[in-house]
Amino acid sequence: MSKKVQTGEGAMVEYVTAMIGGQLFGLPISRVQDVFMPERVTRVPLSSREIAGVLNLRGRIVTVVDMRARLGLPKPEDGKPPMAVGVDLRGESYGLLIDQIGEVLRLADDGKEDNPVNLDPRMAKLAGGVHRLDGQLMVVLDVDRVLELAPEMMAA
C-alpha cells in the first residue's frame, strides 16, 4: 500500500507528517489524495462525535473524521483552524481533521518498528507501527484502521 522506493540502502517509504494533539503522525503518501483547509463542514444529525460532518470538495461529498475525537483527545484550545488530509477507502472520500500538516519524510522501511508496549492504547489501535526520529516518535497511521468506523458512526 505504501509507496516504496528502492534505493541502495533498501526500500524507502514516504510519509506526509501531521500533528494531532502534540503527537507526530505519519500517513503513507500513497494513501494521501490532498491536503486542504476544510470549509463549511455540515454536521450530520445523529452521527458520532468522531464524524465532524460532510463537505463538498471539488464536487465530491467528503466525510470528515475528527482525528482528535478518534484518538480520544480534547478539542484544541489554541483557536487555530484545523487542516484536513484527504484519503480514499474503497472509492469513498474522507477528510481527516488534523491540527497541522508537516513535511514529507522519506524513511527506510526497515526502520519502522512495531508499536511499543507503552504506546497510548487509543493510538495503538490506529497505528501501523512507529519510526523513532531525532528526539521524537512518529506514529504511522494505518488509514484502513482509522476509517474502520463502527456501523453506528456511519448512520447518517
Disulfide bonds with the S-S distance in Angstrom:
none
